[in-house]
């Protein structure tokens, strides 16, 4: 197509995702009609994916600063101080629409993009995580997408040599048409090595480094900013194609350039490609940039300026080198088998000027593209279903007659069951830094050259968020912090990936606004500011939206990684302690959904101060060596938490739960399957138990000593302990009380490990 607009009546801007009002605003900013290239540049930069035009006003409520924050939102990734002059760089982003259309490449390039965001900041990536949401595995489509997505993540991450160390995988019919693939990456660096994406220094060179430019991924940003209809699915050209081996070369080359002092500013050419990187780098520095497209290395012939500017070909960077270092940059890139070409220079006029063949193909103010997208305040309306489902009376739920059977059903449900089928396809040990890997509350990575470690987790409960978005999002923050604290780490900061439907629908925008409010409140209470993230909207097929899924990626720090705490029970004779208060809260629970077939009721209440005290107890106790194991109680409640501790440690446990710390009159099934917040199951050796109990009292964390580790079964009794015995189970007999749960380790392991492999066989 020509690079100018021949006929306004064509309203070509509408096909690019721009409204008539937005087109008029572009004309006002330019003082003239835009040409075709300029219109394309505006269309991608003003898309929801790049501009957050429908969400920016709400996102401003998130807390983003704190003494630990070295870089908050606005850059390629957030950065926090972890001590000893070290900084951790991290971010989570979505690649949902591409993964629905081309699951392997969609997931693979999602991993590649988030890795580049990390090393662009000057950090070496040391770990990746993911958060995957798919349809029910009884669906052939869900199984196909699941298989392709996991293969794409492993194929890219394994080849680059970055361990994929954890995450979450959830299944629900609402994700049938719109799977979610949220990728998180974490890197480490020294404070003085931080690089930012700013085009500073008028007259400085601008270089394209890395791979060549092709036609793949054109309009990927606008593709991600519309409903995933059948028509959109046909646009497979919007999905990028990744080359992980080239990514590895680019990673090493960029880190070498940083070490040599060759970098003033650098930006990944991710969404919107050269358009995004050029205008954002110029806008951040208050400068302009001229780019000669004749110099941009291409892998295809006959590409137009429009195609070059909007291509999202992978493994490319835009670089402003240190003056006089251009030759050295080229030498480093050639050594790694990559391109490095000067394509322009930094200017003082604030304009992004694109030339080809000696003529101006586009000229647009950098700030107009990067910072002056329209800001909308969408209408919101509470969905009808919220009050109706919240009114469900859990008192009408019949008592569970087979508690052992209910537990086996829960741990055998795909969303709770072992994700070994997933993470065995990932290399989670490469780099030799992984000390707690997949399958635990959080992954723990040893920082190179330090005794320190970091703990990493991704969390969300979309059922909670569907029934009560504000409370559900707050729970996501609390659970992520709890998971990190269970390993012995102090929660530091969060990144978030907001996955919702079409924001033009008032009910969807209400969900989003409520979720941000809950997330903000929880992050403030727990002292975990949000350093950046991603919003992914339009996750629907034009009719049915996904459940609201605001995923939290949490980072914590352990001062001495040798003090890390595993999830599984460790030694026979250790005492098992339930931390926190248990309430009659089976509304919105896994038990209600899986065993009773109901997704309704009140979401469990949340005491954020209790969550903060519990987290402090967990990481303080770990730092003093007082705990043998720790595991949070969340989906599935106490019963599932105990089963997972037994499975992870390959050790049984005998427990008496007499309702201590629970609501009066709480029945057995509700005590076992309630999902009350601010709870964890820990174990301690006889030599450290008293010190731990004293610390819990000092920090005002309620607890109940409920049993001891040992044997080859999980045996849970309900009722008062026999006269003359302690609740640690030291003198219990077989006939002292009815066993409400009595399951061997092998039966637990079979249900837990075989669920997903069996489901994947159809």
Order of alpha helices (4+ residues) and beta strands (2+ residues): alpha-alpha-alpha-alpha-alpha-beta-beta-beta-alpha-alpha-beta-alpha-beta-beta-beta-alpha-alpha-alpha-beta-alpha-beta-alpha-beta-alpha-beta-beta-beta-alpha-alpha-alpha-alpha-beta-beta-beta-alpha-alpha-beta-alpha-beta-beta-beta-alpha-alpha-beta-alpha-beta-alpha-beta-alpha-beta-beta-beta-alpha
